[in-house]
């Protein structure tokens, strides 16, 4: 990205396309190059339209987070939302074991996170940019998120469980990191395999059968 004009051009081109926008898949360099900080290059109305489009695209996918590189924009911007109560068929025991809780919609501008404590959690994780696959990823259980919102206000928050995992996953995207870079590759499974074999609250059975260790 070569400055304000290019970002503006990229966003204008994207906004001219119908929703939901295509999601970039692994193999595209935009997912592997660190995104540039957002420095207010977009007009308020343009930024609002971009955020709304990202929200629609995330919901339609469906997903719980979407980073700007996933729609071809090399800028440090992401949206997240987990309407955890809208997961029909997911047992309460699974929601509890994985620390799944509602994460209200929010915009992350130039986010960064810091692990809190030594506790780690390992669960199957997927990505809209690695369509059809999941793998077990070990991540810090709790993090401190520091970010700006769409108004430029600075925010700091401590998150735990699945909301912390979502924030880590999307922030990693902005640094050119995919979840596969942190995954136990022996756990790599299709969505169908996870649903049929590894739908237990934790990946202990998968670790035993596929031959990998959990923290």
C-alpha positions as CSV (number, residue, x, y, z in Angstrom):
1,X,0.0,0.0,0.0
2,X,1.5,3.3,-1.1
3,X,-0.2,5.9,1.1
4,X,-3.6,7.4,1.4
5,X,-4.6,7.5,-2.2
6,X,-4.2,3.8,-2.7
7,X,-6.1,2.9,0.4
8,X,-8.9,5.2,-0.7
9,X,-8.9,3.7,-4.2
10,X,-9.0,0.2,-2.8
11,X,-11.9,1.0,-0.5
12,X,-13.9,2.8,-3.2
13,X,-13.5,-0.2,-5.5
14,X,-14.7,-2.5,-2.8
15,X,-17.7,-0.3,-1.9
16,X,-18.7,-0.4,-5.5
17,X,-19.1,-4.2,-5.4
18,X,-22.3,-6.0,-4.1
19,X,-22.4,-7.5,-0.7
20,X,-21.3,-9.8,0.8
21,X,-17.8,-9.2,-0.4
22,X,-15.6,-12.2,-1.5
23,X,-13.3,-13.4,1.2
24,X,-9.6,-13.8,0.2
25,X,-8.3,-17.3,0.6
26,X,-4.9,-18.6,1.8
27,X,-2.3,-18.2,-0.9
28,X,-3.0,-14.5,-1.5
29,X,0.0,-12.3,-0.4
30,X,-2.3,-9.8,1.3
31,X,-2.9,-12.4,4.0
32,X,0.9,-12.8,4.6
33,X,2.2,-9.3,4.6
34,X,1.8,-7.2,7.8
35,X,-1.0,-4.7,7.3
36,X,-0.2,-1.0,7.7
37,X,-1.6,1.1,10.6
38,X,-4.8,3.0,9.9
39,X,-4.2,6.7,10.3
40,X,-7.5,8.2,9.4
41,X,-7.1,8.1,5.7
42,X,-10.8,7.5,5.0
43,X,-13.6,10.1,5.3
44,X,-16.1,9.3,8.1
45,X,-18.8,8.2,5.7
46,X,-16.5,6.0,3.7
47,X,-15.2,4.4,6.9
48,X,-18.7,3.8,8.1
49,X,-19.7,2.2,4.8
50,X,-16.6,-0.1,4.9
51,X,-17.4,-1.2,8.5
52,X,-21.0,-1.9,7.6
53,X,-19.9,-4.0,4.6
54,X,-17.4,-5.9,6.7
55,X,-20.2,-6.6,9.2
56,X,-22.5,-7.9,6.6
57,X,-19.8,-10.0,5.0
58,X,-18.8,-11.5,8.4
59,X,-22.4,-12.4,9.2
60,X,-23.1,-13.9,5.8
61,X,-20.0,-16.1,5.8
62,X,-20.9,-16.8,8.7
63,X,-18.1,-15.9,11.0
64,X,-17.4,-14.2,14.3
65,X,-14.6,-12.0,13.0
66,X,-13.3,-10.5,9.8
67,X,-10.0,-8.6,9.3
68,X,-9.4,-6.1,6.5
69,X,-6.8,-8.3,4.7
70,X,-9.5,-10.9,4.3
71,X,-11.3,-8.6,1.9
72,X,-8.1,-7.5,0.2
73,X,-7.3,-4.3,2.3
74,X,-3.8,-4.2,3.8
75,X,-4.8,-2.0,6.8
76,X,-5.0,-2.8,10.5
77,X,-8.8,-2.9,10.8
78,X,-11.1,-5.7,11.9
79,X,-14.6,-6.4,13.1
80,X,-15.7,-9.0,15.6
81,X,-19.0,-10.2,17.0
82,X,-20.1,-13.5,18.6
83,X,-23.8,-13.9,19.2
84,X,-23.1,-17.0,21.2
85,X,-26.7,-17.4,22.3
86,X,-27.6,-18.0,18.7
87,X,-25.8,-21.4,18.3
88,X,-28.7,-23.9,18.0
89,X,-27.8,-27.4,18.8
90,X,-24.6,-26.6,20.7
91,X,-24.8,-28.1,24.2
92,X,-24.4,-25.9,27.2
93,X,-21.5,-28.1,28.4
94,X,-19.6,-27.3,25.2
95,X,-20.3,-23.6,25.5
96,X,-19.0,-23.7,29.1
97,X,-15.9,-25.8,28.4
98,X,-14.8,-23.6,25.6
99,X,-15.5,-20.4,27.4
100,X,-18.0,-19.3,24.7
101,X,-19.8,-16.1,25.6
102,X,-21.4,-13.3,23.7
103,X,-18.9,-10.7,22.3
104,X,-20.8,-7.6,21.2
105,X,-20.1,-6.1,17.8
106,X,-17.0,-3.9,17.8
107,X,-14.5,-2.4,15.5
108,X,-10.8,-2.9,16.2
109,X,-8.5,-0.3,14.7
110,X,-4.7,-0.9,15.1
111,X,-5.3,-3.5,17.8
112,X,-2.7,-5.4,19.8
113,X,-3.0,-7.9,22.6
114,X,-0.9,-9.0,25.5
115,X,-1.3,-12.5,27.2
116,X,-2.3,-12.3,30.9
117,X,-1.0,-15.1,33.1
118,X,0.4,-18.5,32.0
119,X,-2.8,-20.4,31.4
120,X,-3.4,-21.8,27.9
121,X,-6.3,-23.4,26.2
122,X,-6.4,-25.6,23.1
123,X,-9.5,-26.0,20.9
124,X,-10.3,-26.5,17.2
125,X,-10.3,-23.3,15.3
126,X,-11.2,-22.4,11.8
127,X,-10.8,-19.4,9.5
128,X,-12.9,-17.9,6.7
129,X,-9.7,-17.6,4.6
130,X,-8.9,-21.3,5.0
131,X,-12.2,-22.6,3.8
132,X,-13.3,-26.1,4.9
133,X,-10.6,-26.9,7.5
134,X,-10.1,-26.7,11.2
135,X,-7.1,-27.4,13.5
136,X,-6.4,-27.3,17.2
137,X,-4.7,-24.1,18.3
138,X,-3.2,-23.4,21.7
139,X,-3.7,-19.8,22.8
140,X,-3.5,-17.7,26.0
141,X,-6.7,-18.1,27.9
142,X,-6.8,-14.4,28.9
143,X,-5.5,-11.3,27.1
144,X,-5.4,-7.6,27.4
145,X,-6.7,-5.9,24.3
146,X,-5.6,-2.4,23.4
147,X,-7.2,-0.8,20.4
148,X,-8.9,2.2,19.0
149,X,-12.5,2.2,17.8
150,X,-14.0,3.7,14.6
151,X,-14.1,7.1,16.3
152,X,-10.4,7.1,17.2
153,X,-11.0,6.6,20.9
154,X,-8.6,4.4,22.7
155,X,-10.0,1.3,24.4
156,X,-8.4,-1.3,26.8
157,X,-10.2,-4.4,27.9
158,X,-9.4,-7.8,29.5
159,X,-10.9,-10.8,27.7
160,X,-11.0,-14.5,28.5
161,X,-12.2,-17.7,26.9
162,X,-13.6,-17.6,23.4
163,X,-13.8,-13.8,23.1
164,X,-10.1,-13.7,23.8
165,X,-9.5,-16.3,21.1
166,X,-11.5,-14.3,18.5
167,X,-9.5,-11.2,19.3
168,X,-6.2,-13.0,19.0
169,X,-7.2,-14.7,15.7
170,X,-8.3,-11.4,14.1
171,X,-5.4,-9.4,15.4
172,X,-3.0,-12.1,14.1
173,X,-4.4,-11.6,10.6
174,X,-3.2,-8.0,10.7
175,X,0.3,-9.2,11.3
176,X,0.3,-11.7,8.4
177,X,-0.3,-14.7,10.6
178,X,-2.9,-17.4,9.9
179,X,-4.2,-19.7,12.6
180,X,-2.4,-22.6,10.8
181,X,0.9,-21.0,11.8
182,X,0.0,-21.7,15.5
183,X,-1.8,-24.9,15.0
184,X,-1.0,-28.5,15.8
185,X,-1.0,-29.7,12.2
186,X,-1.7,-33.4,13.1
187,X,-5.1,-32.2,14.2
188,X,-5.9,-30.7,10.8
189,X,-9.4,-31.9,9.9
190,X,-12.2,-31.0,7.5
191,X,-15.3,-29.3,8.9
192,X,-17.2,-32.6,8.3
193,X,-14.6,-34.6,10.2
194,X,-14.8,-32.2,13.2
195,X,-18.6,-32.4,13.2
196,X,-18.7,-36.2,12.9
197,X,-15.7,-37.2,15.1
198,X,-14.4,-34.3,17.2
199,X,-17.5,-32.4,18.4
200,X,-16.8,-33.1,22.0
201,X,-16.4,-30.1,24.3
202,X,-12.6,-30.4,24.3
203,X,-10.1,-31.9,21.8
204,X,-8.9,-34.6,24.1
205,X,-10.3,-37.5,21.9
206,X,-8.8,-35.9,18.8
207,X,-5.4,-35.6,20.5
208,X,-5.5,-39.3,21.5
209,X,-6.7,-40.6,18.1
210,X,-4.7,-38.3,15.8
211,X,-1.5,-38.4,17.9
212,X,-0.7,-34.9,19.2
213,X,-0.3,-33.4,22.7
214,X,-2.4,-30.8,24.5
215,X,-1.0,-28.3,26.9
